[in-house]
Amino acid sequence: MSTHVLVPLKRLDRAKSRLTASLSPAERAELMRTLLDGVLEAVRSASVAKITLVTSEPIVDLIGVEIWHDRDLPWNVALEEAMREVVSEEMATVISADLPTLVSGEVRALIAATPAHGIAIARAEDGGTNAVSMRPPALLRTQFGEPSSAGVHARSAQTRGLEHVIVDLPGLAFDVDTPEDLERIPQRREKK
């Protein structure tokens, strides 16, 4: 299956603002870079056709990853534009950069679950969306950041008569947003 994975990333100096009370700006940037590295490793190991980081962050030296500069556009707008401009594969998969326990098998499972003409939605623990996979690309505008966005994605697909599936896998469900989430990151617990 030929899929192009897009990973959206906020500028590191703006990342994880909900953790301001727990981490300094430098610690939040370091955490986000560590989480990104883990997600990219899982995606690389899943043997996808192409990986593009959608960001305004001036990141260099990411082996096997292209950068699409998002010009500080809102995430969902930037993802839609990136899909139109850089994706030539038959499928586009968007995966959040803050999934600390994601493994390549879960990336492959999300891709495999994608309908022939529709969307697979990886539901976050809070009902949000941590990843989507669409065939063909740009089939729907993503709704990342909306409350209960997994349901929003599903209803949007249903309204348009598109097939959709919800994918519930631990590494795709667990993202880092709160101080309690920090405690659940395996390597952080081991350091204590």
N, C-alpha and C positions, 0 to 999 in steps of 0.2 A: 504494500500500500504506500503510495507516494503522498507523504504529508509534510507540510511546512509548519514548524512550530514557532509561534511568536510568544515572546516573554516580555510583558510590559514591566517597566521599572521606573518608579519615580526617581527624581534626583536624590542622591544619597543625603543631601543636607535637609531634605524634606521628608525623608522616609520615617515611617513608624512614629508619627506624631502622637499617637495615642499612648506611647510609652514614655513620654516626656518626663513624667514623675519618677520613673524607674531607671532611666538611662540618660546619660549625657548625649549631646549631639554626636560626638565622636563614637560613643558606644553604639548608638542607633545605626550610624553609618556602617560601622564594622559588623554589626549583627546582620544588616541587610545584605552586605557583600558576602558574608558567610552563607546566608540562606540562598542567595542567588547562585553561588558556586555549587551548592548541593543540588539545586534544581537543574542547573545546566548539566551537571554530571549525570543525573538520572535521565535527562532527555538525550544526551549524547549516547548513553548506553542502550537506549531504546532503538537505535539505528534508524532515525528519521531522515528524510531527504535533505532538510535544511533547517537551520535554527537562526532566527533573527531576534535580537534584543531591540525592543521599541522603547526609546528613552531619549531624554535630553542630557543625561549624565555623560560626561566626557570619559568614557571607559575605553581602555585600549588593552591589547594583549589577551583577548578571549579567543582561544584557539577553536576553530570550527564554528565560530559565531559571527554573523554579520550584524551590523548596527544600522538601524533605521532611526534617524533623528526625528523625534516627534514634535519639535518646535514648541514644546510645553503645551500642546493641545490637551484637552481633557482625555482621559484614558480611552473611553469608548469611541470617541471621534478619531483619535490617533490610530486605534486598532483597525477601524474601518478603512481609513486611508492606507495604512500599511498593507492590509490584505489586498486592496485594489492595486497598489503600486508594486509590491514585491513578490506576491504569491503567484506562482505559475503552476504549482502542483494541484492535484485533483481535490485535495483536502487541506484545510487550515485548522490548526489546533492552537489554542491560546492557553497558556499555563501561567498561573501566578508565580511570582518570584519568591514568595515567602512560605514555602511548604517544607518544613524541616525534616520530615520523615518520608518524602516522596522517593519511590524506587522505580527503576526502569520498567518493571513488570506492570506497574500501575499506569504508566504512560502508554505502554502497548495495549493494555486492557481498555483504556479510554478510546484510543484510536480504533481498536477492533469493534467497539460497541457503536461506532458512528454509523447511522443508517445510510443507505445508498443515496438518499436525498433528504437530508435532515440534520439533526444536531444531537450530540451527546453532551450532557451537562453534568459536570462533577460538582456535586453539592457539598458545600462547606458545612461544618458542624452547626453553625448558627443559621443555616438555611440560605446563606449567600451562595455565590458561585466562585469556585477556585480555578476552574478550567472549563473550556468548551471545545468541542471538535465539530467542525461543519464540513459537509460535503454537499455542494461545492462551497468554496471559500466565500466569505462575505454574504452568506445566505440570509443572515439576520444581523442587525446591529447588536453588539454585546451590551449588557446592562450591568457590568461589574460595578460594585459599590452601592447598588440599590438594595434597600432592605428586602430580604427574602428573594434575592435575585434569581435563585434556581427556579422558583415558581414563576417569576416574571419571564424568564427565558422559555419555560415550558408553555406558558399561556400564549406567548408571542408566536411560537412555532405552531401551536394548535390553531390559533386564529388564522394563520396563513396556510393551513392544511398540510403542514410539514410533519414528518415523523420525528419524534423526539424520545430520548431515553434519559433517565436519571442514573448516574453512576455514583455509587456510594462505596468508596474505598478509603481506608484510613489515611494513607499518605496524601490523597487528594482532598480529604476533608479537613485536615488539621493545618490551619494557617496561624501565623503569629500576629495577634492584634492587641492582647492584653497582658498585664503583668502575670496573670495566672498562666497564660500560654507560655511565657518565658520559662516557667518552672517545669513545663512538660517537655521542653526540648531535651532529648537524651544527653547530648554532650554537656549541656549546662548543668544538668543534675549530677553528672559524673564528676564535674570540677568541684562540687561543694564538699 
